Amino acid sequence: MFENLSNRLTSSLKRLTGASKLTESNIEEVVSEVRVALLEADVALEVVEGFLSSVKRRALGFSVAEALDVHQTFVKIVHEELTKMMGESQSELSLKAKPPLIILMAGLQGSGKTTSAAKLGKHIKDKYKKRVALASGDIYRPAAIEQLQILSDQAGLEFIESSIEQTPRQIAEDALKEAKGRLIDVLLFDTAGRQSVDDEMMSEITELSVVLSPTETLFVVDSMMGQEAATSAKAFDQALDLTGVILTKTDGDARGGAALSVKAITGKPIKFLGIGEKIDALDIFHPDRMASRILGMGDILTLIEEAETKVDKEKAEKLATKVQKRQKFDLEDFRDQIEQMKNMGGLEGILDKLPGAANLPGSMNSSMEAKKFERMGIILDSMSKRERQFPDLINPSRKKRIAAGSGSQVSEVNGLLKQYKQMQKMMKKVGRKGGMQRIASSMQNMGGGVFGGIPKGR
């Protein structure tokens, strides 16, 4: 998310590099470009104007500190105003009510509400060690109840059964009674959506809110809707008094207008971002960290948190030991690293959170598709264990066999082996004194990037 906006903003702000002071003239020049960038990102016009007004007012009255140059000063102002626009600080879930605590999920049809319910349930279970159950009041969409049950099983959560023969109110009353009987800590109740906001839907979900008395009422919205997402959230808030928003499909939204508009228009905080299809692909929303990413400053804190929860520590320690002892980095290790990176959102997911990632070579940025990781994994799985442990054994005839077994081309096998050797060289450098400093320059000089040399599949 924000790729286009980030590139435009960083390019615009660089215009102030070398300026001796902030003037009305150079501020207006940059602000005009920022305005276009925000509108192209589908940020609501009223939000854009309010944001830019604050930026201009602060910039004109700012006394440049000795430690900062003009460019840094203006970037600091923009960062702080972006953070304010998106909610100032991270908004926690309220989980201190008497159990069963109720979370009501609301939203339009196709927003990802059902999937988000399961993701949120898993997040609460894993982070807060709560006993979580899911229930569905969606009696309209075919197999909606069955879908939630399947997702509940995948997330390791409890499920309270319901039937399309019941009314949503009956389901809610039964679910509440069942949750109390099972000593459930948190009950997430999934509601029916509609193609658009209508009186019937609002009446039904308002009734459910009265029955359940939820502690949290979360509006789930597709980030691809842009500023329309904020408009829908506002309509729901008038009926339900929302406590927060979950933005879904943010991994497919390069603009980011929804994230920048929702809080300013509704006054309700974004609490989570849906970042993929996997059951754990849900991120806590931190406005300050997101502002840093938008401005190309990276998000190291989130990267560290993801590493702590998604990286296999045993495998990581095993590799660290090998590197420290200068032992050979083989294709078994390479496969483990690919799997670890996939768990953290792939190379793109990692680079997106590193400062200055936008300045990496374009060929590197083009090599980040998740399918490449999958393809590499299939090729590696087509090798024998001995071949992965001793890559030098892989001669032309073995390459043909590996390609045939993985449904790929020999050129793809060669590309993988080339990237493996580059990674192997990097690992050798890490094991030496001052090794980490050498890695950055190696990344820049790789051309195609660590995983960029494999041709696209047919």
QUINOR-V575397 format. One record per pair of residues at least 4 apart in sequence whose ideal C-beta (glycine too) atoms are under 7 Angstrom apart, sorted by sequence separation. I is the first residue (numbers start at 1). J is the second residue. D is the distance in whole Angstrom. If there is no record, write none. Layout:
I&J&D  I&J&D
This chain:
2&6&5  3&7&7  4&8&6  5&9&6  6&10&6  7&11&6  8&12&6  9&13&6  10&14&7  22&26&7  23&27&7  24&28&6  25&29&7  26&30&7  27&31&6  28&32&6  30&34&6  31&35&6  32&36&7  33&37&6  34&38&6  35&39&6  36&40&6  37&41&6  39&43&7  43&47&5  44&48&7  45&49&6  46&50&6  47&51&6  48&52&6  49&53&6  50&54&7  51&55&6  52&56&6  53&57&6  54&58&6  55&59&6  56&60&6  57&61&7  58&62&6  64&68&6  68&72&4  69&73&7  70&74&6  71&75&6  72&76&6  73&77&7  74&78&6  75&79&6  76&80&6  77&81&6  78&82&6  79&83&6  80&84&6  81&85&6  82&86&6  84&88&6  87&91&6  97&101&5  107&111&4  112&116&5  113&117&7  115&119&6  116&120&6  117&121&6  118&122&7  119&123&6  120&124&6  121&125&6  122&126&6  123&127&6  124&128&5  143&147&6  144&148&7  145&149&7  146&150&6  147&151&6  148&152&6  149&153&7  150&154&7  151&155&6  162&166&6  166&170&4  168&172&6  169&173&6  170&174&6  171&175&6  172&176&6  173&177&7  174&178&6  175&179&6  176&180&7  177&181&6  178&182&6  194&198&6  197&201&7  199&203&6  200&204&6  201&205&6  202&206&6  203&207&7  204&208&7  205&209&6  206&210&7  207&211&6  208&212&6  221&225&6  225&229&4  227&231&7  228&232&6  229&233&6  230&234&6  231&235&7  232&236&7  233&237&6  234&238&7  236&240&6  237&241&7  249&253&6  256&260&6  257&261&6  258&262&6  261&265&6  262&266&6  277&281&6  286&290&6  287&291&6  288&292&7  289&293&7  290&294&6  291&295&7  299&303&6  300&304&6  301&305&6  302&306&6  303&307&6  304&308&6  305&309&7  306&310&5  307&311&5  312&316&6  313&317&6  314&318&6  315&319&6  316&320&6  317&321&6  318&322&7  319&323&6  320&324&6  321&325&6  329&333&5  331&335&6  332&336&7  333&337&6  334&338&7  335&339&7  336&340&6  337&341&6  338&342&6  339&343&7  340&344&7  342&346&6  345&349&2  347&351&6  348&352&6  350&354&7  360&364&5  362&366&6  363&367&7  370&374&7  371&375&6  372&376&6  373&377&6  374&378&7  375&379&7  376&380&6  377&381&6  378&382&7  383&387&4  385&389&6  386&390&6  387&391&7  394&398&5  396&400&7  397&401&7  398&402&6  399&403&6  400&404&6  401&405&6  402&406&6  408&412&4  410&414&6  411&415&6  412&416&7  413&417&6  414&418&6  415&419&7  416&420&6  417&421&7  418&422&7  419&423&6  420&424&6  421&425&7  422&426&7  423&427&6  424&428&7  425&429&7  426&430&7  427&431&7  431&435&6  434&438&7  438&442&6  439&443&6  440&444&7  441&445&6  442&446&6  446&450&7  448&452&3  22&27&6  38&43&4  43&48&5  68&73&5  83&88&6  125&130&6  152&157&5  166&171&5  179&184&4  197&202&7  209&214&6  237&242&5  263&268&7  276&281&3  285&290&7  292&297&4  293&298&7  311&316&5  322&327&4  341&346&6  344&349&6  345&350&7  352&357&6  360&365&6  367&372&7  383&388&5  393&398&7  394&399&6  403&408&5  408&413&7  430&435&4  448&453&5  64&70&6  95&101&6  107&113&4  124&130&5  138&144&4  223&229&6  236&242&6  263&269&6  275&281&5  292&298&6  293&299&5  341&347&6  344&350&6  351&357&4  387&393&6  403&409&6  429&435&5  430&436&6  19&26&6  125&132&5  138&145&7  152&159&4  194&201&4  222&229&7  263&270&6  274&281&6  275&282&7  292&299&6  322&329&7  386&393&7  387&394&6  403&410&5  105&113&5  124&132&5  136&144&6  179&187&4  209&217&7  221&229&4  262&270&6  274&282&6  275&283&5  380&388&7  39&48&6  64&73&5  136&145&5  162&171&4  233&242&7  341&350&7  351&360&7  403&412&7  429&438&4  430&439&7  16&26&6  38&48&5  149&159&5  272&282&5  273&283&5  289&299&5  400&410&6  403&413&5  429&439&6  62&73&6  105&116&7  121&132&4  221&232&6  247&258&6  259&270&6  272&283&7  322&333&7  387&398&7  399&410&5  402&413&5  105&117&5  136&148&4  175&187&6  221&233&6  233&245&6  247&259&6  272&284&6  273&285&5  289&301&6  35&48&6  121&134&6  272&285&6  289&302&6  426&439&6  429&442&7  15&29&7  16&30&6  134&148&6  175&189&6  191&205&5  219&233&5  271&285&6  319&333&6  399&413&5  15&30&5  59&74&6  62&77&7  160&175&5  270&285&4  399&414&7  118&134&7  426&442&6  13&30&6  35&52&6  117&134&6  145&162&6  172&189&6  191&208&6  219&236&5  245&262&5  319&336&7  12&30&5  34&52&7  59&77&6  134&152&5  160&178&5  58&77&5  160&179&7  383&402&6  348&368&3  382&402&5  12&33&4  31&52&5  315&336&5  347&368&5  12&34&5  55&77&6  346&368&6  55&78&6  134&157&6  189&212&6  217&240&5  219&242&5  245&268&6  247&270&6  250&273&5  379&402&6  382&405&4  394&417&7  31&55&7  133&157&7  158&182&7  168&192&7  217&241&7  221&245&6  223&247&5  244&268&6  250&274&6  251&275&5  346&370&5  382&406&4  422&446&6  9&34&6  12&37&6  31&56&6  132&157&5  133&158&4  134&159&5  135&160&4  137&162&7  139&164&4  217&242&5  218&243&7  223&248&6  224&249&6  244&269&5  245&270&5  246&271&6  249&274&6  250&275&6  251&276&5  55&81&5  132&158&7  133&159&7  136&162&6  158&184&7  217&243&5  218&244&5  219&245&5  220&246&5  221&247&6  222&248&6  223&249&6  242&268&5  245&271&7  246&272&5  247&273&5  248&274&4  391&417&7  54&81&5  133&160&5  135&162&6  139&166&7  216&243&5  218&245&7  221&248&7  222&249&5  223&250&5  244&271&4  247&274&7  346&373&6  379&406&5  423&450&6  9&37&6  216&244&7  218&246&6  220&248&6  224&252&7  230&258&7  246&274&7  312&340&6  378&406&5  422&450&6  8&37&4  27&56&6  139&168&6  224&253&5  226&255&6  229&258&4  233&262&6  237&266&5  311&340&5  379&408&6  391&420&7  51&81&6  114&144&6  118&148&7  223&253&4  227&257&5  117&148&7  125&156&7  137&168&4  209&240&6  226&257&4  230&261&4  234&265&6  237&268&6  259&290&7  342&373&5  419&450&6  5&37&6  27&59&5  125&157&6  226&258&6  230&262&5  234&266&5  311&343&7  341&373&7  419&451&6  27&60&7  95&128&6  114&147&6  118&151&4  122&155&4  206&239&5  225&258&6  229&262&6  233&266&5  310&343&4  375&408&7  379&412&7  51&85&5  114&148&5  118&152&6  121&155&6  122&156&7  137&171&5  206&240&7  227&261&5  310&344&5  379&413&6  419&453&5  122&157&7  137&172&6  197&232&6  205&240&7  223&258&4  230&265&4  233&268&7  338&373&6  418&453&5  4&40&7  5&41&4  24&60&6  115&151&6  118&154&7  121&157&5  135&171&7  168&204&6  172&208&5  176&212&6  223&259&7  230&266&6  4&41&7  22&59&5  114&151&7  118&155&5  202&239&5  221&258&7  307&344&7  375&412&7  379&416&5  22&60&7  47&85&7  169&207&6  173&211&6  197&235&5  306&344&5  338&376&6  415&453&4  416&454&6  118&157&7  169&208&7  172&211&5  338&377&6  415&454&4  22&62&6  135&175&4  168&208&6  172&212&5  376&416&6  415&455&6  22&64&7  148&190&6  169&211&6  335&377&7  412&454&5  21&64&7  412&455&6  411&455&6  335&380&5  133&179&6  303&350&7  22&70&6  21&70&6  133&182&7  331&380&6  408&457&7  20&70&7  303&353&4  19&70&4  22&73&7  133&184&5  141&192&7  302&353&6  22&74&7  131&183&7  135&187&6  137&189&6  138&190&6  140&192&5  331&383&7  131&184&6  132&185&7  137&190&7  138&191&7  139&192&7  218&271&7  300&353&7  335&388&7  16&70&5  17&71&5  131&185&5  132&186&5  133&187&5  134&188&5  135&189&5  136&190&5  137&191&5  138&192&4  299&353&4  16&71&4  130&185&4  137&192&7  298&353&5  130&186&5  132&188&7  134&190&7  298&354&5  332&388&5  298&355&4  331&388&4  332&389&6  13&71&7  16&74&5  297&355&5  330&388&6  293&352&7  298&357&7  330&389&5  293&353&7  296&356&7  331&391&5  13&74&6  330&391&6  13&75&6  124&186&6  296&358&5  13&78&7  121&188&5  120&188&6  275&345&7  117&188&5  137&208&6  117&190&5  114&190&5  113&190&6  376&454&7  100&179&4  372&451&6  375&454&7  100&180&6  113&193&6  367&448&6  111&193&6  367&449&5  372&454&6  375&457&6  103&186&6  105&188&6  100&184&5  101&185&7  105&189&7  109&193&4  363&447&6  367&451&5  99&184&7  100&185&7  101&186&5  102&187&5  103&188&5  104&189&5  105&190&5  106&191&6  108&193&5  109&194&6  363&448&5  364&449&4  367&452&3  99&185&5  100&186&7  105&191&6  107&193&6  108&194&6  109&195&6  334&420&5  361&447&7  363&449&7  371&457&7  100&187&5  102&189&6  104&191&7  108&196&7  364&452&6  331&420&6  334&423&6  363&452&6  95&186&7  329&424&5  329&427&4  106&205&6  347&450&7  104&208&7  116&220&5  323&427&5  347&451&6  104&209&6  326&431&5  113&220&4  323&430&5  324&431&6  104&212&6  112&220&6  323&431&5  111&220&5  102&212&5  104&214&4  111&221&5  112&222&6  102&213&7  103&214&6  106&217&6  111&222&5  102&214&4  103&215&7  106&218&7  107&219&6  110&222&7  102&215&6  103&216&4  104&217&5  105&218&6  106&219&5  107&220&4  101&215&5  106&220&7  107&221&6  103&218&6  105&220&6  97&215&5  94&215&5  94&216&6  93&216&6  108&232&6  155&279&5  154&279&5  151&279&7  106&236&6  116&246&5  116&248&6  106&240&6  112&248&4  111&248&6  112&249&6  120&272&7  91&244&6  119&274&7  122&279&6  116&274&6  122&280&6  123&282&6  119&279&6  118&279&6  112&274&6  119&281&7  120&282&7  119&282&4  86&259&6  86&260&6  85&260&6  87&263&5  86&263&6  85&263&7  91&269&4  93&271&7  85&264&5  91&271&5  87&269&5  44&227&4  87&270&6  42&226&3  43&227&6  86&270&7  42&227&5  44&230&6  90&284&6  90&285&7  90&286&5  90&287&7  89&287&7  88&287&6  87&287&4  86&287&4  83&287&5  86&290&6  83&288&5  86&291&7  83&291&4  82&291&4  79&291&5  82&294&6  42&255&5  47&260&6  79&292&7  41&255&4  43&257&5  47&261&5  50&264&7  41&256&5  42&257&3  41&257&5  79&295&6  43&260&5  44&261&4  47&264&4  78&295&7  43&261&5  47&265&7  41&260&7  75&295&6  44&265&6  1&223&7  1&250&5  4&254&5  5&255&7  3&254&5  4&255&6  5&256&5  1&253&5  1&254&7  2&256&4  1&256&5  1&259&7  9&294&6  10&295&7  9&295&6  10&296&5  6&294&5  5&294&6  6&296&6  2&293&7  2&294&5  10&358&6  7&358&6  6&358&6
